[in-house]
Amino acid sequence: MGNCSSNWYVSVPQSQQSQSSRVIDRQLKEESIQRAREVKILLLGAGESGKTTVLKQMQILHTPEGFSAFQRDQYRRQIFMNLYIGIRNCLELMGRERIELADGTLMDFVPLFASYQDLEPWEPYPIAFFEPLSRFWFDEGVRKALAQKNTIISESFFAKLEQLFDPEFTPSDQDILLCRQTTMGITEMTFAVSDFVYRIIDVGGQRSERKKWIHCFENVTAIIFLAAISSYDETLLEARDASQMVEALVLFDLITNSRWFTKTSLILFLNKIDLFKQKVLRSPVSRYFPDYRGDDSDYNAAQLYFTNRFLNLNRSMREIYTHYTCATDTALMRVVMASVNESALLSHNMIENYWNNHAYQTCGQ
């Protein structure tokens, strides 16, 4: 008994130890390569900035199947809700602003829009709404309200009501891009481009949703911050006394100077540039931003003014890549996203790091 050795472990042959070590090294290297291949991009911005539309464009551009039949059915339902809610919100606006319907007989249809109307994804659009939607859209009182308050209703949907009310209607990619929906919670999309795997994370932009952002902040390669440049004369949906543009500027200030993102590429999309070009001709920038000194009808001067308002918030002197975008324009977004991918990868030396790791693994084999 007294001769028992205290060395209780079983000796492992040196060759087996070396083999186990090589397996562990290989696993660690594979994990390192996987991390080097992952590009994590956050889509951030205030509500109604167009983040969800950018995410849809990425699905069109980078996933082979695009939108599934199930998704198209869901968007078919949402398009009806865009029509219904658009007119309902416009009628509420007319009530607040004391704008009367030009055609008094349309008052008979107002109760249709007084209560919530919903559809199953497969359900045809209720025919009872066809005539009122058609007539409301062309009413001069409705037009006056839309022009005064810049309420967004997709004209393209009202221009094709007969097609939409066809029971066989299936939304096109462009219909889906134009379909408006509020992002609630966190939406994530993953796709591969060349040797890299992209994780795109869209977080709700409304004030109530922003507390969820911090859960997405770890290991971020790049941030795409969206601001609707056309929103300079609009207010928040959740706070009618708050300017959308001022909200976007405050939020951009917090993001660009945050300790979380000192090494993160920052890409600014000044979105809805198409609407901005139209709007500056009828809605003076100086009325909403008194420090603007340019000509109110000068689109280029107004664009430069808002660009500088954002870039001047950058206290770290980091490089910010700026793009002027129309998120519903697939051809434009294809060019923009190619530039975004390149700047995100190069700024983090991800291409070099990936190939260095890949070469190391190949040599190790």
C-alpha positions, -999 to +999 in steps of 0.1 A: +000+000+000+028+024+010+045+018-024+015+033-044+026+061-067+010+095-064+012+099-102-023+087-108-027+099-144-022+076-174+007+086-196-004+096-231+021+088-259+038+119-274+025+111-308-011+111-296-006+144-277+008+160-309-021+147-329-046+161-304-028+194-305-030+195-343-067+188-342-073+217-317-051+240-337-070+232-368-104+238-351-092+272-338-079+281-372-112+271-389-131+293-364-107+321-371-113+318-408-151+317-402-148+350-382-126+365-409-153+357-435-182+372-416-192+408-424-217+421-399-235+452-409-261+471-389-288+491-406-296+521-382-316+552-386-348+569-374-382+556-384-393+560-420-357+564-432-359+534-456-339+507-438-364+480-445-364+489-482-326+486-483-329+451-467-354+441-494-330+453-520-303+431-505-327+401-508-333+409-544-297+415-552-280+387-532-304+358-527-310+334-557-347+329-549-356+365-541-390+367-524-408+334-518-444+328-527-453+330-490-435+364-487-453+377-518-487+367-502-477+386-471-468+417-491-500+414-511-519+419-478-496+447-467-502+466-499-539+467-492-531+480-457-509+507-473-540+519-494-564+516-465-542+532-438-530+559-462-565+572-469-575+568-432-545+589-421-553+614-448-589+618-436-577+623-400-552+649-412-580+667-431-601+667-399-572+683-379-565+709-406-601+716-414-597+707-451-630+696-467-635+670-493-642+686-527-667+659-535-692+659-506-707+626-516-675+609-505-686+614-469-707+584-474-676+563-476-658+577-445-672+551-421-655+524-441-622+538-429-632+544-393-624+509-380-594+486-385-596+465-416-574+435-421-571+407-446-558+372-446-528+369-470-548+348-495-580+369-493-590+391-523-592+428-516-628+437-505-646+451-535-664+476-513-632+495-511-625+498-548-648+528-556-639+549-525-602+543-529-604+554-566-625+585-558-606+596-527-573+596-546-586+620-572-604+643-548-590+679-548-594+681-510-573+650-505-547+663-529-545+696-510-540+678-477-512+656-492-495+686-507-496+706-475-484+679-451-463+656-473-481+625-461-466+596-480-491+575-500-476+554-528-491+569-560-481+538-580-506+516-560-535+540-566-526+541-603-531+503-606-561+497-584-578+475-610-547+452-611-545+451-573-581+441-569-577+412-593-580+380-572-550+366-590-528+396-583-492+388-571-469+416-561-438+423-583-404+431-568-411+467-574-444+465-556-427+450-526-401+477-526-428+504-526-448+486-499-444+505-466-441+486-433-428+495-398-399+474-385-406+461-351-379+442-333-348+429-350-347+415-386-317+396-398-306+384-432-276+363-442-262+358-476-229+350-493-209+373-517-177+358-531-158+344-501-176+364-474-208+358-455-228+389-448-251+393-417-274+423-422-293+434-391-322+458-394-334+472-360-366+492-356-360+529-359-389+542-337-379+556-303-394+526-285-373+502-305-339+517-299-332+502-265-328+469-284-299+482-305-273+476-279-277+438-282-264+441-318-233+462-312-207+434-307-183+426-336-198+450-361-179+454-393-199+484-406-229+506-399-251+518-427-270+548-412-300+559-432-315+594-430-344+604-453-331+637-467-366+644-479-379+644-443-367+679-435-403+692-433-419+661-417-426+650-382-422+617-364-451+593-365-446+587-328-442+624-319-460+649-341-441+678-326-406+664-334-388+669-367-377+638-385-346+655-398-336+668-363-342+633-349-320+618-375-292+643-368-293+637-331-292+599-336-263+602-361-244+622-335-249+595-309-238+567-333-208+583-350-193+594-317-202+563-297-174+544-279-190+512-293-180+521-329-146+537-328-132+510-351-164+504-372-168+516-407-196+542-410-216+546-441-242+574-445-271+569-468-290+602-475-320+584-488-352+593-507-332+617-529-358+614-556-385+628-533-361+655-521-355+668-556-393+672-560-399+686-526-374+715-525-393+732-553-425+735-532-413+733-496-386+758-487-357+744-467-352+778-449-387+776-435-376+746-414-339+753-411-335+791-407-296+788-409-298+776-445-285+804-467-288+788-501-315+794-527-346+774-516-351+761-551-315+751-555-315+713-551-277+710-551-272+737-524-298+721-502-283+687-506-248+700-497-263+718-467-278+686-452-247+666-461-226+690-441-250+690-412-244+653-408-207+652-415-199+681-391-212+660-362-182+637-366-159+647-337-135+618-342-124+629-377-131+593-389-138+588-425-175+586-433-186+572-467-216+591-480-241+580-506-272+596-521-297+569-525-332+560-537-338+527-519-365+517-543-342+520-574-326+485-578-301+496-605-288+524-583-287+503-552-267+476-570-240+502-577-242+517-542-240+483-524-210+472-545-192+503-532-204+497-496-191+461-497-157+472-509-153+501-484-165+479-455-140+451-463-110+473-472-114+495-441-111+464-419-084+447-440-108+418-442-097+407-476-060+405-466-068+389-433-090+363-449-064+353-475-037+352-449-057+328-428-067+308-458-031+305-469-020+295-434-047+267-434-036+255-468+000+253-458-010+235-426-026+208-447 
